[in-house]
Amino acid sequence: MSARRALFDLKVRLAGGRPYAEFLASSGAAENSTPHELLAFQARQADHLVRYAAESTAWYRDRIGSFLQRDLTDPAVFEQIPILEKEDLRDHYDDLLARNSRATRTAIARTGGSTGVPLKVLKDFSVRPATLTWRLLGWWGVDPSDNSASIERLPWHGWRSAANRAFWWPTRKINVDAGVMTPERMAEFARAVQRIKPRVISGYAASLHEYALAVEKNGWQIPAPQALSTTAAPLTRVQTADIERIFGAPTYDAYRAAELSLIAGQCEHRQGMHIMADHKLLEVVDAAGRRVPDGQPGEIVVTDLMNHAQPLIRYRLGDVGVIDTEPCRCGRPFPVLKSLLGRSNDVLRTPKGSVSAYSFASIFSNNPAIRQYQIHQQSDYSLILRVVPSSTSVTVNHLETALAALAHEFNGDLPVRAEIVSEIVHIRGKQKSIVSEAPAPDAPDPTPT
């Protein structure tokens, strides 16, 4: 063991005490268990959380009290618990707090609001979110005591940031705010990366790609990390190739949410994402909230098994995904989220109804001519496919196949055209693939008469 790792472990014990030690022990036990043992452990944890929430929170007391006489370890029973919506968390924040939440170590996590109204959640801080990532780092050949760099929303500001850096020294962690990536800040970040030589660089997908292109354009000499980690949105095939070529390292996907921290992540085989089933219960459900068969798409709802300060049970994230029918060849016991298909509220409208974008997103994400894309629906329902091309030789003519596929999705009823653009602006580091100004089918006609 290196001196740096020994010092790192000492600080972990000092900072977290027994909760850290217990979490790390249970984390190792989960990884070495069988799939059956892991799911049985998950069911017991979920049963405990539901009963705790019914006893400790005003919100759940009325809504799930009737379930306490039933076998909550049975998935068929658990999936009957009402889904918690983001609006519930926003409008009933205090009612969702456990009565002893202020007596435990807690911290408020906030969403950026890039996909809707900003939210906050009170999280049990007995085990800090960073520890949930250590398992992934090990899979990627990175030690948690290694230097790291990230392009995300800044987790700390002012004296908190300075104190955090001082505490973890000699491990060095640097960050650039994904929402304020000016040329000057990216250049400063590049110099910091050159100085500390991080073993892992992580970030929002669109922001990491933007930074990679800046590195190439400016000729900054960036030492190759061991791994690159992206989150917040799927990358196109061209974006992935750009990032890996420029940084000289493999890219791994991770699925996170500010309200829940790490949910799933890729192993060394990079085929789907392993669901962290020992601390998250992820379900893929239909419109009625019932689980769909593995291999079929549905909305993702997640239960955070670790948060006893403000329990989130069957919390709808607004994402659409598919559970793999086959285990990963790595042999680990964690179930696999085969793919994230997009946001459930990313829809394109027709006068007759709506079409979810996830059903055809791969048409664009796998197109070798497309580096980035965004579909902009006008108020008259017409569609503009805006594309940042993979090279200067790409013209609108190269997008005919993609345009035809898009038109086909709507049976030729909607006018479709393409535009070549130099950039697609992201929102606080996160890029929206669908922007719609079209009215809902039952909304008043916006055109004046």
C-alpha positions in Angstrom: 0.0 0.0 0.0 1.4 3.4 -0.9 1.9 6.1 1.7 -0.7 8.3 -0.1 -3.3 5.5 0.2 -2.5 4.8 3.8 -3.0 8.5 4.6 -6.2 8.5 2.6 -7.6 5.6 4.6 -6.7 7.3 7.8 -8.6 10.4 6.8 -11.6 8.3 5.8 -11.7 6.7 9.2 -11.3 10.1 11.0 -14.0 11.7 8.8 -16.5 9.0 8.9 -15.9 6.7 11.8 -18.1 3.6 12.1 -20.5 4.5 9.2 -17.7 4.6 6.7 -16.2 1.3 7.9 -19.6 -0.4 7.9 -20.4 0.8 4.5 -17.1 -0.2 3.0 -17.4 -3.7 4.6 -21.0 -4.1 3.3 -20.0 -2.8 -0.2 -17.2 -5.4 -0.4 -19.6 -8.2 0.7 -22.2 -7.2 -1.9 -19.7 -7.3 -4.7 -18.6 -10.8 -3.6 -22.1 -12.1 -3.2 -24.3 -14.0 -5.7 -27.1 -12.3 -7.7 -29.7 -14.1 -5.6 -28.0 -13.0 -2.3 -27.7 -9.4 -3.5 -31.3 -9.1 -4.5 -32.4 -10.7 -1.2 -30.3 -8.2 0.7 -31.8 -5.4 -1.4 -35.3 -6.6 -0.6 -34.6 -6.6 3.1 -33.2 -3.1 3.0 -36.2 -1.8 1.0 -38.6 -3.5 3.5 -36.8 -1.8 6.4 -36.8 1.6 4.6 -40.6 1.5 3.9 -41.4 0.7 7.4 -39.1 3.4 8.7 -40.6 6.0 6.4 -44.1 5.1 7.4 -43.2 5.6 11.0 -41.0 8.6 10.7 -42.5 10.9 8.0 -45.8 12.6 7.7 -45.9 12.1 3.9 -45.5 8.3 4.0 -47.5 7.7 7.1 -50.8 8.2 5.3 -49.8 6.8 1.9 -48.1 3.5 2.7 -49.4 2.5 6.1 -51.7 -0.1 4.5 -48.6 -1.9 3.0 -47.0 -2.6 6.4 -49.1 -5.7 6.9 -47.9 -7.2 3.6 -44.7 -8.9 2.5 -42.7 -5.9 1.1 -39.8 -8.2 0.1 -42.2 -9.4 -2.7 -41.5 -7.3 -5.8 -45.2 -7.6 -6.8 -46.2 -6.0 -3.5 -43.5 -3.3 -3.5 -44.4 -2.1 -7.0 -47.9 -1.2 -5.7 -46.4 1.6 -3.5 -47.3 4.9 -5.1 -44.6 6.6 -7.2 -43.0 9.7 -5.7 -43.0 12.5 -8.3 -40.6 15.4 -8.4 -43.5 17.7 -7.8 -44.1 15.9 -4.5 -40.6 16.5 -3.4 -40.8 20.1 -4.3 -44.3 20.8 -2.8 -44.1 18.6 0.3 -40.4 18.8 1.2 -41.0 19.2 5.0 -43.5 16.3 5.1 -41.0 14.0 3.5 -38.4 14.7 6.2 -37.9 12.0 8.8 -38.7 13.3 12.3 -35.1 12.7 13.5 -33.4 13.9 10.4 -31.8 16.9 12.0 -30.2 14.7 14.6 -28.2 12.8 12.0 -25.3 13.9 9.7 -27.1 15.5 6.8 -26.4 17.7 3.8 -28.7 19.4 1.3 -28.2 18.3 -2.3 -29.7 20.5 -5.1 -30.5 19.8 -8.7 -29.4 22.3 -11.3 -32.9 22.5 -12.8 -31.6 22.0 -16.4 -34.5 19.5 -17.0 -37.2 21.3 -15.0 -37.7 23.2 -11.7 -34.7 23.0 -9.4 -35.2 20.7 -6.4 -33.4 20.0 -3.1 -33.2 16.9 -1.0 -31.9 16.3 2.5 -29.4 13.5 2.3 -28.1 11.2 5.0 -24.4 12.2 5.0 -23.2 9.2 7.1 -21.7 7.9 3.9 -20.6 10.6 1.5 -21.5 10.4 -2.2 -17.8 10.0 -3.2 -17.6 6.7 -1.5 -20.2 5.3 -3.8 -18.0 5.9 -6.7 -14.9 4.1 -5.3 -16.3 0.8 -6.5 -16.4 2.1 -10.1 -12.9 3.6 -9.8 -11.6 0.2 -8.9 -13.2 -1.4 -11.9 -11.5 1.2 -14.1 -8.1 0.8 -12.6 -8.2 4.0 -10.5 -7.5 4.2 -6.8 -9.7 6.6 -4.8 -6.6 8.3 -3.5 -5.5 9.1 -7.0 -5.7 12.7 -8.3 -8.9 13.5 -10.2 -10.4 16.3 -12.3 -14.0 17.0 -13.0 -16.2 19.2 -15.2 -19.5 19.5 -13.3 -21.3 22.0 -11.1 -18.9 23.0 -8.3 -19.7 21.0 -5.2 -17.9 23.5 -2.9 -17.3 27.2 -2.9 -15.1 29.6 -0.9 -13.7 28.4 2.4 -15.5 25.0 2.0 -13.6 24.4 -1.2 -10.3 25.3 0.4 -11.0 23.2 3.5 -11.9 20.2 1.3 -8.6 20.5 -0.6 -6.6 20.8 2.6 -8.2 17.8 4.2 -7.6 15.4 1.3 -4.0 16.5 0.6 -1.8 15.0 -0.8 -4.7 13.7 -3.0 -5.5 16.6 -5.3 -9.0 17.2 -6.8 -9.6 20.0 -9.3 -12.9 21.2 -10.9 -14.1 23.6 -13.5 -17.7 24.7 -13.3 -19.6 23.2 -16.3 -22.0 26.1 -16.3 -19.2 28.7 -16.8 -16.8 27.2 -19.3 -15.2 30.3 -20.7 -12.0 30.0 -22.8 -10.0 31.5 -19.9 -11.4 29.0 -17.4 -10.8 26.1 -19.7 -7.2 27.2 -20.2 -6.7 27.5 -16.5 -8.2 24.1 -16.0 -5.9 22.7 -18.6 -2.9 24.1 -16.8 -4.1 22.5 -13.5 -4.6 19.1 -15.3 -1.0 19.4 -16.6 0.2 20.1 -13.1 -1.6 17.3 -11.1 -1.9 14.6 -13.8 -5.2 13.2 -12.8 -5.8 9.5 -13.2 -9.5 10.1 -13.9 -11.3 13.0 -15.6 -15.1 13.0 -15.2 -17.8 15.4 -16.3 -21.1 16.0 -17.9 -21.1 14.5 -21.3 -21.6 17.7 -23.3 -19.1 19.6 -21.2 -16.4 16.9 -21.3 -16.7 16.8 -25.1 -16.5 20.6 -25.3 -13.4 20.6 -23.2 -11.8 17.9 -25.3 -12.3 19.9 -28.5 -10.8 23.0 -26.8 -7.8 20.8 -25.8 -7.3 19.8 -29.5 -7.9 23.3 -30.9 -5.5 25.0 -28.6 -2.8 22.3 -28.6 -2.8 21.8 -24.9 -0.6 18.9 -23.9 -2.8 16.9 -21.5 -1.3 13.8 -19.8 -3.4 10.7 -20.6 -5.6 9.6 -17.6 -6.4 6.0 -16.8 -10.1 6.6 -17.4 -12.7 9.1 -18.4 -16.2 9.2 -16.9 -19.2 10.8 -18.4 -22.7 11.4 -17.0 -25.9 13.5 -17.5 -26.6 12.4 -21.1 -25.6 9.8 -23.6 -22.7 10.6 -26.0 -23.1 10.2 -29.7 -20.7 7.8 -31.4 -18.7 10.6 -32.8 -18.4 12.4 -29.5 -17.1 9.3 -27.8 -14.5 8.9 -30.5 -13.5 12.5 -30.2 -13.0 12.3 -26.4 -11.1 9.0 -26.4 -8.8 10.1 -29.3 -8.0 13.5 -27.7 -7.4 12.2 -24.2 -6.0 8.8 -25.1 -8.1 6.9 -22.5 -11.4 4.8 -22.5 -14.7 6.5 -21.7 -17.0 5.0 -19.1 -20.7 5.9 -18.5 -22.1 6.6 -15.1 -25.7 7.2 -14.2 -26.2 9.8 -11.4 -28.8 12.2 -10.1 -28.2 14.9 -7.6 -31.1 13.6 -5.5 -29.7 10.0 -5.4 -25.9 10.2 -6.1 -24.6 7.2 -8.0 -27.1 4.8 -9.4 -25.3 2.7 -12.0 -22.0 2.6 -13.9 -20.0 0.7 -16.4 -17.4 -1.9 -15.6 -14.3 -2.6 -17.7 -16.3 -4.3 -20.5 -18.4 -1.1 -21.1 -21.5 -3.1 -22.0 -24.4 -1.4 -20.2 -24.2 -0.1 -16.6 -24.2 -2.1 -13.4 -27.0 -1.0 -11.1 -25.6 -0.4 -7.6 -28.3 -2.7 -6.2 -26.9 -2.7 -2.6 -27.8 1.0 -2.2 -30.3 1.7 -5.0 -33.4 -0.3 -6.0 -34.1 0.6 -9.6 -37.3 -0.4 -11.4 -38.3 0.0 -15.0 -42.0 0.5 -15.1 -45.0 1.2 -17.3 -47.5 4.0 -17.2 -49.3 2.3 -14.2 -46.1 2.0 -12.2 -45.8 -1.8 -12.7 -42.5 -3.4 -13.7 -42.0 -4.2 -17.3 -40.2 -7.4 -18.4 -36.4 -7.1 -18.7 -35.5 -6.1 -22.2 -38.4 -3.8 -22.6 -38.2 0.1 -22.3 -40.0 1.9 -19.5 -39.6 4.8 -17.1 -37.0 4.5 -14.3 -38.0 4.8 -10.7 -35.4 4.5 -7.9 -35.5 3.9 -4.2 -32.5 5.2 -2.3 -31.9 2.5 0.3 -29.3 4.7 2.1 -31.1 7.9 2.8 -33.0 7.9 6.1 -33.0 11.7 6.5 -35.6 12.2 3.7 -36.6 8.8 2.3 -37.2 8.7 -1.5 -39.2 5.6 -2.3 -40.0 4.8 -5.9 -38.9 8.2 -7.0 -39.5 9.0 -10.7 -36.4 10.4 -12.4 -38.0 11.1 -15.8 -35.6 8.8 -17.6 -36.4 5.9 -19.9 -34.2 2.8 -19.8 -34.0 -1.0 -20.4 -32.8 -3.7 -18.1 -30.6 -6.3 -19.8 -31.9 -9.8 -20.0 -28.4 -11.2 -19.7 -25.8 -10.7 -17.0 -22.5 -9.0 -17.7 -19.6 -11.3 -18.6 -17.5 -9.8 -15.8 -19.4 -12.1 -13.4 -20.3 -9.4 -10.9 -23.7 -9.9 -9.2 -25.2 -6.5 -10.0 -28.0 -6.3 -12.6 -27.3 -4.4 -15.8 -29.1 -1.3 -17.1 -28.6 -2.1 -20.8 -29.3 1.4 -22.0 -30.6 4.8 -21.1 -32.8 5.9 -24.0 -33.5 9.5 -23.0 -35.9 11.6 -21.0 -39.6 10.6 -20.8 -40.6 14.2 -21.2 -38.5 14.7 -24.4 -41.4 14.5 -26.8 -42.2 15.8 -30.2 -45.9 16.7 -30.8 -48.3 16.4 -33.6 -51.8 17.8 -33.7 -53.0 14.3 -32.9 -50.7 13.4 -30.0 -47.0 13.0 -28.9 -44.1 10.8 -29.9 -41.3 10.1 -27.4 -37.9 11.0 -28.7 -36.2 8.0 -27.1 -37.9 5.7 -29.7 -35.7 7.0 -32.5 -32.7 8.8 -30.8 -30.3 6.1 -32.0 -30.9 7.3 -35.6 -28.8 10.4 -34.7 -26.5 9.2 -32.0 -25.0 6.5 -34.2 -24.8 8.5 -37.4 -21.1 9.0 -38.3 -21.9 12.5 -39.8 -23.3 13.8 -36.6 -21.1 15.0 -33.7 -24.0 16.7 -31.8 -27.6 17.2 -32.6 -30.8 18.9 -31.4 -34.3 18.7 -32.7 -36.1 22.0 -32.4 -39.9 21.8 -32.9 -41.5 25.1 -33.9 -44.9 26.3 -32.8 -46.4 25.1 -36.1 -45.2 21.5 -35.3 -42.5 21.6 -38.0 -39.1 20.1 -37.1 -35.6 21.5 -37.5 -32.7 19.0 -37.1 -29.7 21.1 -36.0 -26.4 19.3 -36.4 -22.9 20.0 -35.4 -21.1 17.9 -38.1 -18.3 15.4 -37.5 -16.2 17.1 -40.1 -16.1 20.3 -42.3 -16.9 18.1 -45.4 -20.4 17.2 -44.0 -23.2 19.1 -45.6 -27.0 19.0 -45.3 -27.0 16.5 -48.1 -25.2 14.0 -45.9 -28.2 14.1 -43.5 -30.8 13.0 -45.9 -31.0 9.5 -44.4 -31.5 10.9 -40.9 -34.1 13.4 -42.1 -36.0 10.7 -44.0 -36.0 8.5 -40.8 -37.3 11.4 -38.7 -40.0 12.2 -41.3 -41.0 8.5 -41.3 -41.5 8.5 -37.5 -44.3 11.0 -38.1 -45.7 9.4 -41.3 -44.6 12.4 -43.3 -47.2 14.6 -41.6 -44.6 17.1 -40.2 -42.3 19.3 -42.3 -38.7 18.4 -41.6 -35.5 20.2 -42.5 -31.9 20.3 -41.3 -29.4 23.0 -40.4 -25.6 22.7 -40.0 -24.5 24.7 -37.0 -21.2 25.4 -35.3 -22.4 24.7 -31.8 -25.4 23.6 -29.7 -25.5 25.6 -26.4 -25.8 23.5 -23.3 -27.6 24.5 -20.1 -25.3 24.6 -17.1 -23.2 21.9 -18.7 -26.1 19.7 -19.8 -27.4 19.5 -23.4 -31.0 19.1 -24.3 -31.7 16.9 -27.4 -35.3 18.1 -27.8 -36.6 21.7 -27.7 -40.3 22.0 -28.4 -42.4 25.1 -28.8 -45.4 23.1 -30.1 -48.6 23.3 -28.1 -50.1 20.2 -26.5 -52.8 18.6 -28.7 -55.5 20.0 -26.4 -53.9 23.4 -25.9 -55.4 26.5 -27.6 -54.1 27.3 -31.1 -51.2 29.8 -30.6 -51.8 31.3 -34.0 -53.9 34.5 -33.8 -57.1 34.6 -35.7 
